[in-house]
């Protein structure tokens, strides 16, 4: 086989920890393989069937709404980046209204299909991705009265758009974070880092449950 200068090929050796790298006819043994940082997840353990059922329902709902939170964060970054380039207030307001209308059209029909609990998880994830509550986002993009109205309307469905995300303080929020990290690792969801300041390993050590005592005497 003829190779041109600069072509690189890898030949697997017997050991999984070594590769033969061939560069223009020369062979070099590489004794290690560079890997991306990855979490090693513990096996899921539940104390009851109901606890297990609640987790898997939460996982299904989290998987469903996460893409919307990710998209909202991306749109917000695009909006803020564009606003920094617009100096005149009138043009800034006009551009903000245009983006807000676009976001409403992009989200409204899909969000109407969400259940109450899915909507509440979405509000938490928006905070995870942006560091801002849905209430404050509406307030920023429109005005305080609009934010008040949206929050009041949401309460009819028992949803608070002022909800934040605190996996270091609230167990359900930790479970949502655990679900996300497992989904990222498995390639089920596209990773988008949180803007919040917490460490998943620290959360895991805090919330992992101690083994139950065996009282049977065996």
Secondary structure, 3 states (H helix, E strand, C coil): CCCCCCCEEEEECCCCCCEEEEECCEEEEECCCCCCCCCCCCCCCCCCHHHHHHHHHHHHHHHHHHHHHHHHHHHHHHHHHHHCCCCCHHHHHHHHHHHHHHHHHHHHHHHCCCCHHHHHHHHHHHHHHHCCCHHHHHHHHCCHHHHHHHHHHHHHCCCCCCCCCCCCCCHHHHHHHHHHHHHHHHCCCCCCCCCCCCCHHHHHHHHCCCCCCCCCCC
